[in-house]
Amino acid sequence: MTVTTTTHLNFRGRGAEALAFYRSVFGGQVTALTFADAHNLRSEGGLATAEEADQVMWGEVRSEDGFHVMVYDVPSALSYDPGDRPVYVSVRGAADAGDEVTRYWEGLRDGGTVQVDLGPAPWGAPLYGMLTDRFGVTWVLDVAAAW
């Protein structure tokens, strides 16, 4: 059996915006299903209100380069607290991927807050940086160290 893992990010009403942003940074295709598309509205026995009908019940960005992230807008019927550092999303490039990782860094930094500037790391990674994007998601980007 082959297993893969995918980061699944939760938002409240900003899922479509997040999908578009991550696509602008990483490229790829966006696929999304709204609560209305899935007939998951309270008037139909579902979770979302009429005001939440166009929010993302399930969405993803998937690129040919291997980037994949899933997105969900948590409806008001469910509790939602993004917490403090509940998850980091790690994007690691191969030894020759410095330019690509830097491009992703520049995209994610737009509207975000840098935690650790992108640069050489003391443990030998040619590039390492950490930032929190405009949606409150913390990203760790690096180029693999040659151990």
HUMOCOR-V504292 format. One record per residue. N is the residue number from 1. SS is DSSP state (@ for helix, = for strand, . for the rest). PSI is psi in whole degrees, 0 to 359 (NA if undefined). OMEGA is omega as a letter, one per 30 degrees, with the letter a starting at -180 (999 if undefined). Layout:
{{N & SS & PSI & OMEGA} {N & SS & PSI & OMEGA}}
//
This chain:
{{1 & . & 139 & l} {2 & . & 134 & a} {3 & . & 138 & l} {4 & . & 158 & l} {5 & . & 149 & l} {6 & . & 133 & l} {7 & = & 130 & a} {8 & = & 111 & a} {9 & = & 135 & l} {10 & = & 140 & l} {11 & = & 177 & l} {12 & . & 96 & l} {13 & . & 4 & l} {14 & . & 13 & a} {15 & @ & 314 & a} {16 & @ & 320 & l} {17 & @ & 318 & l} {18 & @ & 317 & l} {19 & @ & 313 & a} {20 & @ & 319 & a} {21 & @ & 311 & a} {22 & @ & 326 & l} {23 & @ & 321 & a} {24 & @ & 331 & a} {25 & @ & 311 & a} {26 & @ & 350 & a} {27 & . & 190 & l} {28 & . & 194 & a} {29 & = & 142 & l} {30 & = & 133 & l} {31 & = & 132 & a} {32 & = & 147 & l} {33 & = & 125 & l} {34 & = & 168 & l} {35 & . & 323 & l} {36 & . & 315 & l} {37 & . & 322 & a} {38 & . & 4 & a} {39 & . & 45 & a} {40 & . & 45 & l} {41 & = & 153 & a} {42 & @ & 323 & l} {43 & @ & 345 & l} {44 & @ & 14 & a} {45 & . & 10 & a} {46 & . & 199 & a} {47 & . & 327 & a} {48 & = & 148 & l} {49 & . & 170 & l} {50 & @ & 325 & l} {51 & @ & 338 & a} {52 & @ & 5 & a} {53 & . & 322 & a} {54 & . & 8 & l} {55 & . & 163 & a} {56 & = & 117 & l} {57 & = & 324 & l} {58 & = & 130 & l} {59 & = & 160 & l} {60 & = & 156 & l} {61 & = & 129 & l} {62 & = & 126 & l} {63 & . & 160 & l} {64 & . & 339 & l} {65 & . & 356 & l} {66 & . & 354 & l} {67 & . & 136 & l} {68 & = & 125 & l} {69 & = & 143 & l} {70 & = & 154 & a} {71 & = & 145 & l} {72 & = & 134 & l} {73 & = & 113 & l} {74 & . & 119 & a} {75 & . & 160 & a} {76 & . & 343 & l} {77 & . & 344 & a} {78 & . & 149 & l} {79 & . & 151 & l} {80 & . & 122 & l} {81 & . & 109 & a} {82 & . & 344 & l} {83 & . & 190 & a} {84 & . & 109 & a} {85 & . & 48 & a} {86 & . & 338 & a} {87 & . & 147 & l} {88 & = & 141 & l} {89 & = & 123 & a} {90 & = & 129 & l} {91 & = & 112 & a} {92 & = & 128 & l} {93 & = & 158 & l} {94 & . & 172 & a} {95 & . & 331 & a} {96 & . & 15 & a} {97 & . & 23 & a} {98 & @ & 316 & l} {99 & @ & 319 & a} {100 & @ & 314 & l} {101 & @ & 320 & l} {102 & @ & 320 & l} {103 & @ & 316 & l} {104 & @ & 317 & l} {105 & @ & 311 & a} {106 & @ & 320 & l} {107 & @ & 313 & a} {108 & @ & 330 & a} {109 & @ & 335 & a} {110 & . & 110 & a} {111 & . & 3 & a} {112 & . & 187 & a} {113 & = & 122 & l} {114 & = & 127 & l} {115 & = & 314 & l} {116 & = & 121 & a} {117 & = & 146 & l} {118 & = & 123 & a} {119 & = & 182 & l} {120 & . & 140 & a} {121 & . & 148 & a} {122 & . & 337 & a} {123 & . & 7 & l} {124 & . & 352 & l} {125 & . & 129 & a} {126 & . & 328 & l} {127 & = & 138 & l} {128 & = & 138 & l} {129 & = & 158 & l} {130 & = & 135 & l} {131 & = & 158 & l} {132 & = & 122 & a} {133 & . & 179 & a} {134 & . & 348 & l} {135 & . & 2 & a} {136 & . & 9 & l} {137 & . & 129 & l} {138 & = & 128 & a} {139 & = & 137 & l} {140 & = & 118 & l} {141 & = & 135 & l} {142 & = & 167 & l} {143 & = & 131 & a} {144 & . & 134 & l} {145 & . & 146 & l} {146 & . & 97 & a} {147 & . & NA & 999}}
//
